[in-house]
Amino acid sequence: MPQPDLLALLRGGDRRSIGESDRVAAMVSRDLRLFPQLISGLRSEDPLIRMRAGDAAEKVSRTAPKVLQAHKKDLLALMAETDEQELRWHLAAMVPRLELSGSECSSVASAFKSYLKDRSSIVKTSALEGLVDLSRHDPAIHRVATGALRQALRNGTPAMKARSRKLLAQIHAKKIFLTT
């Protein structure tokens, strides 16, 4: 049986809509062999497809994070090169789910620090969460993450302040980090 053209399902409409990305994510979750189509969609010429492929890929990777590993090189490259806010916030959620080397963790942390300078508060908030997620796997990132959270508490948007308080509370409640 031929594979469905998932990217065709992600076309049309406008940026304010996720279109059929929930449907596509459900289809891919049932058949993970379709996941490479979503990764190819991250580089589509159509910005709606890029955005929605990122949304669907992120949703699939919540329950099947291992599916990302085969695409690590492409995801890391895309994270470093994209300035598109919708891709940035989805990559910020997905990339910490990868198995990363120490140098890759450092590169990702640097990318997240640059995301903190983005004009989009959603990207900034996603970068904060990404740093915290990354630091759960690499304690060397702990100081960067807590420093960014404290900075956001002082100077961030209301959403960033609220998320920073929540993330700092989780860190302290779970004692999941080395002491600083």
N, C-alpha and C positions, 0 to 999 in steps of 0.2 A: 504494500500500500504506500503511495507517495506521501511524503511529508507535507503538511500544510505550509503555506507561505505566511508565516507569522508576521513578517514585516508589512505585508499588505494589510493585515488586520490593524496595524498601528497607524496607518495613514489617515489624513483628513482631520477636519475640525480645527481647533486653535489651541494655543499654549495653555489656556485656562482649564483644559480638559485632559484627563488621562486616557480618554477614548476607551479602547478595548484592552488596555494593559492588564487589568485584573483577569479578564478572560484568557488572555495569552499566558499570563503567569500560571493560571490553573492548568492550562493545557501542557505547559512545559513541566510543571510539577508532576504531572501524571506520566510524562515521557521525557526524562532528562536528556535523551539523545537530541532533543530539539534545542537545547540550551545554546549551542554554537550560533544558531540563527540570531539569538538575542545579542550575543557578543558582536556579531557582524553588524547588527543594527546600531551599535554605539558609534560606528564610523559612517553611518549613512549620510548622504548629502542632504537629506530632509531633516531639519531640526526637530520636527515633531516625532519622527521615528527614533531619532537619537534619544530624546527625552523619554519616550514611552518604553523603548527597549531597556533603558537604564532602570526605569521604574519596575518593569516586569522582572528583569534580572535580579534586582535587589530583593524583590519579594520572594523569588524562587530560592535565592541563596540564604534566606533566613532559616529555612528548614533543611536545606541541602547545601551547606557551605562548601563541601568538597568539590562541587561542580565548578567552582571558580578556579581551582588550582591549575587546571589545564590551560587557563587563559591568563595566568599571572603576569607574564611578560607584557601582554597587550594592555591589561588593566593598569599596570604600573606606568607604562608609557603614556597612556591616555590621561591618567591622573596628573602627570607632570606637564602635559601639553595643553589640556583643554582649559578654556576660560569660560565655558558655557555653564551657567549656574546650575541648571537642572542636572547636568552630568556630574558636576562636582559634588552635589549633595548626595547623589546615589553612589558615587564612587567612595565617598567618605564613609558610607555604611558598609560597602562590600569589601574594600581592601583590607580592613583589619580582620576579616574572616579568613584571609589567606595565611598559609604557612610561610613566614618570611624569615630571611636570614637577618643577622644583626645589622648589616649594612643596608638591607632593604628597609628594615624598620626605621633606621635613621633617615633614609631618603623620604619615606612616607611621612615621618614626623615633620620634616622640612616642608613637604608639600602642604601638610595641614597648617603649619605656621603661616605659609603664604595665603592659604584659604582664609585665615583669620583677618586678612586685609581686604578681602573681597567686599564689594559694595552691597551684596545680598546678605541680609541677616540670617537667612535660612542656610546659606553656605557657611557662614561663620559658626552658627549653632551646630551644624553637621560636623564641622571640623573639630569643635570641642568634643563632641561625642566620639568622633573618630580617634582623637588623641587618647581619650580615656579607654576606649576599646583596645587600642594598640598597646597601651601601657599594661593592660591585663596580661598580655603575652610577652612583653619586654619591659621588665622593671626599670631599665635604663631610661625609658621614656616617661617614667612617673613624674619627675620634677618638671619636665616640659608641660605635661598635662595639668598638673596642679597649678603651676604658674599661669598657664593660659586661663584656667578656670577662675583663679583669683583676679586676674586682669579683667576678665569679662564681668566679674561681680562689681568691679569699680567703674568700668567704662563702657560696658556693653549695652545693647538695646534691652528693653524690658524682657523680651523673650530669652535673650542670652543670659541675663541675670537669673531668671527663673530656672533655666536649664542648668546653669552652673551650680546653683544652690542644690538642686536635686542630685546632680552628679557628685558633688562634694559630699553630700549626705550618704550616698551609696558607698563611696570610697571609705568613709569613716565607719559606717555600719558594718561593712563586710570585711574591713581590714584586709583588703585584697592587695594592698601595695606595701612596699618596703617603707619604713619611716624615713622622712626627709629631715 
